[in-house]
Amino acid sequence: MYKLISRKDKERRGQIITENGIIETPAFLPVATQATVKAMSMKTLRTLNVQAFITNTYHLYLRPGLEIINNAGGIHKFINWQKPIFTDSGGFQVLSLAQLRKFEKDGVLFQSHIDGSYHKFTPENNVDMQRNLGSDIMMVLDECTEYPTTEEYAKIAMERTLDWAYKAKQHFLETKALYGYKQYQFGIIQGSVYPSLRRECAERLVEMDFDGYAMGGIAIGETKENIRDIIEMCDEIMPEHKPRYLMGVGKLEDIEFAVKQGFDIFDCVIPSRNARNGTLFTDNGKILIRNAQYKNDFKAIDENCDCLLCRNYSRAYLHHLFRANEITGMMLATEHNINYYMKFMEKIRENI
């Protein structure tokens, strides 16, 4: 599923080939937690040349429910998106959102953040959930540790992640895709900020022969130095002939650094969340559009940008929309930021 096109030092340009489309890498995936990128329509995402996005098994399992998505014919038909879709297992959301969670030998029991009801994820039923969703690329269930954590506990969580990965891989091989196209499965490297654990986790996951590999548990509170140290391990511990995914990292300088270390795929809420809060990315730095200095500023947000906002509206107008709490402001700002990230990745690909 992965084709390496060119390489410059550790940087890689390639393609992730799925039956629902090809992803040119390095690539950034907008986050569509509830099967939508907030404040964006699927039509708009297509016009911005978004190649793929990632949605979340935990959230879709709880609402609207897997049966509804199955009845619709899978996630692609449910949301009218014909390009590739990644699904996260929901393991991180169990950590961060569940009112109560308890790790058991065969999985994790948790209490819904929506209504307090109890549910259990196992490596096997999580595969079944993602079969029902019908994503092109599914992530295995893992344990993402909190930060900080001791090396002792990080090893316990790593062993649990590896045990679950093995069970998820076996169940994946024993089951079939439901909607007429092939699905792929990625393993996730854990180990917190401890390089020896990361290295061991990667070695043992590679033996399981997943379709691709992700680095998880990054950018959840660690120091910049910690994050960079883990990112720098990429080319050493992740296979060259498989996709390499850095989960949850979305600062532009971190993406640029990670590409230089050999990563192919990134995802983060930064462009969309910042947009909804009134922060826009430009080549000349961030614009905080709520600030009073833009009240009477009739220039475009970014004269070099071709998005709907920059072609048609002024900073003053967007400032007004945000000050008036108009939804249109969030939509225009989100389109701008997603477009900026897509262009940023295009430039990176062109330079490799």
N, C-alpha and C positions, 0 to 999 in steps of 0.2 A: 504493500500500500504506500510505501515511501520511495520516492525517486530523488536521488541527489543529483542536482543539475550542475552546480559549481561550488567551489570552496576557496575561501581566501583566509589563510591561516586556520583559525578555528571556526570562522564564520561559514555558515552553510546556506546556500540557496537550493530549495527543492520543491517537491510537490507531495502532498498527501492526497492519494487517489481513492475516492469512495465512489459508490455507484450513484450517489446523488450529487456528484460534482467533485472538482479538483480544487484543493486549497493551495495557493501559491504561498510558499514560506520563505522567510519568516512572516508570520501572520499574527494579527491581534483579533481576539474573539470578544465582541461586546457581551456583557452579561445579561441574559434574559431569564432571570430567576423564576418568574411566574409564566414562562413561555412567551414573554414579551420584553423587549428593551423599553424600559419606562419612558413614556412620552414619545415613542416612535411607532409608526405603522410599518408593517412588513414592506409595503410599497416604497416607503422612504428608505428603508435599509437597503433595498435592492438598488435604488438610484445612487446610493453612496458606495456601491460596490463592496458591501460587506460580504465576505466569502462564507462565513459560518459564525455561529454564536454558541454559547453554552447555556443550558438551562439546568434546572435542579430537581433531582428525583424526590428529595424530601418534601419540597413545597408542592410538587404536582401530585405526589402520592396523597397528601393531606387535602389538597384542593386544586383541581376539581375532582380528583380521584382517577385511578388508572382505568377503571371500567369505562368511564366516559371517553377518555382518549382512545382506548381500544375500539370502542363502538364507532368512533369517528374515522377509524382506519389508520391510527397512529399519529404521532405528533406532527409530522409534516402536513398531513391533510387537516388536522385540527386547527393549525395556525396559518395554513396557506403559505408554506415556505418550502421551496423545492431544492434548496441548497443544503450542504451538510449541517448537521446538528450534533453537538457534544452534549452528553448528560453527565453531570457530577453525581456521585453516589448519594450525596446528602450527609456524609459522615461529619463534615465540618459543621453543618447546621445542627446536627444532634448535639455537638459540643457547644455551639454558641447560642442556640435558640431554645432548645428543649427546657421546659420547666424543671424536669427531673430526668436524669439518665443513670443507667446502671449497666456496667459491662458484665456480661455473662459469658460462659465458655463458648457458646455458639453464636453470640451476637451482642446487640446492645438494645436494652429496653429503655424507652423514653416516653415522656409525656408531651403531647402536642402543645405548642405555644399558642395554638388557635383556640382550642376548647378544653384542654386538659385531659383528653382521652389518651389511653395507653397504647403503644405500638411497639413492635419489635422488628429490627432490621437484622438479618443474617447475611452473610456473603452470598448465599444461594438465593434467598428471596429477593435480594437487591438486584441480582442479575435478572430474575424474572420480571421485576418491576421495569427495568430498562429494556427488556425485550418487549414488554407491553407498550412502552413509550415509543420505541422504534427509532431511537437515535442512531446515527451512523457510527459514533464512537462513544463507548461507555467507559466510565471509570470504576474501578473496583472499590468496594467498601473498605475504608481504612480508618485508623484512629489518628486524628490530628491532635497532638498534645498542645496543651496551653503553654504560654511562655510567661515567665521562666518555668522550667521544670528541671528536675535533677537528671543526671545521666542514668541513674538507676531506673527511674520511671520511664525515661525516653526509650530505654532498651526493652522494657516490658511492653510498651506501646508498639515498638518496632516488631517485636516477636508476634504480637497480636495481628498487626498489619500483614505480616508475611503469612501467617496461618490463614487469615481471611483471603489473602490474594490467591493462595494455592486452591482453597475451596471454591473461590469465585471462578478461577480458570477452569477447574474440572467441571463445574456446573455449566459454564459457558459452552464447553465442548460437548456436553450432553444435551444441550437444548438447541433450538433452531430459531432463526429470525422469523417474525410473524408476518411481515408485510412485503415479501418478495425481493428484498435487497439485503446484501450482506452487512452485518454489523461487525465492528472491531472493538477490542477490549484493551485498555491501557492499565498497566500496573503503576502504583504510586510509591515513590521512595520517601520514607520518613526517617526520623532520627534526630529531630530538633536541631540544635546548634552544634551537635557532636559529629565531627567529620568521620570518625571511625565507624560510628553507627550508620551514617549515610552510605559509606562505602560498602559495609557489610550488607545493608539492605538492598543496595543496587545489585551487588553480585548475586545474591540469592534470587532476586526477582528476574534477573536476566536468564538464569537457569530455567525459569518457568516459561520463557519464550512468549511474552506478550507481544501484541502488535505494535505497541509503542510504550513509552515510559514518561512519567511525569515526576517532577520534584514538587512535593506537597509540603504543607506546614511552613511556608515562607511568608514573610511580611505580616506576621501576626503580633508584632511588638518587639522583635529583636532589634538590636543596633544595626546601623548601616553596615558596619564592619562584619557582623555576623552574617548578614544577608549576602554580602559580596563574597565572603569566604565560601559559602555553600554554592553560590552560583558558579564560582571558579572551578568547582569540581566537575562540572558538566561533561567536558570532553574526555575526562579521565575515566568516569564511571558509567556513562550512558552509551549504549551501542551506536555506532556510526550509521548503521543501515536501518535504524528505526527512528520514528519521530521523537523529538525531545520537547517536552511541554513543561513550562515554568508556571505553575498555577498561582493565581491571585496576585501577580506582580504587574503593576501597570503604570508606575511613574516612568516618564519618557526616558530619563537618564538611566534608570535601571533596565529598561528594555534594551536600550542601546548597548549597555554594558553586557547584558546577558546574551545578546546576539553575537557579540565578539567572543563569548565563551562557548558558543556552539548551540544555543537554544533555538528552537524553531517556532514555538507557539506560546502565546501569552493570553491571559484574560484578566480583567479587573473591572470594578465598577467606577473607577476614577473618572473616565470621561463623562459618563452619564450622570453620576451623582454630583460631580462638580458643576455640571451644566445646570442641574435643577436648583443648585444653591447660588447660581449667578456667577460662576467662575468659568471663563472661556480661555482656551489655549490659542496662542498665536506665536508666530516666529519671533516676535519681539517681547515675549513673556505673557504672563497671565493678565487678563482684564477682569476686575471685580466690578461687574456692571451695575451693581446696586449703589456704588459710591457716587456721591453728589457731583463729582467732577464730570460725569457723563450726562448730566441732566440737559445740557445745552450743546452736546457734542454731536454734530451731524455727519461725522465721518463714518465709514464702514468699520465694522469690528476689525477686519483684516483685509486690506486692499488686494492682497495676493491670493485670497481664498475665493473659490467659485461656488460656495454653498448658497442655499436659498437666502439665508440671513444676510450674508455679506454682499450678495448681488442686489438685494432689494430694500434693505432697511438700515437705519442708522443706529449708532450707539444710543442716541437720545431716545429713540423709539423703544429699543429693548430695555433701557433703563426704566422707562415709563411702565412697560408691561410687568417687569419684576416688582416695581414699587406698588403696582396695583394688584399684585398677586394673580395676574392673568395666566392661564394655562398655556396660551400661545407662546409666551416668553420662554417657558421651560422647553417647549417643543422646538423652537428655533435654536435655542442655545444647545440642546442635546444634538440636534442635527449638525450644528457647527462642530462640536467637539468630536463626534464620531467621525465626521468627514476629515477632521484634522488628523486623527489617529490613523485612518485608512491611508491618507496621503503620506504620513510619516513612515508607515510600513512600506509603502511603494518605493519611497526614496531609499530606504535601507536595502530592499531587494535589488534595486537598480545598481547599487554600489558594490554588490557582491559578484 
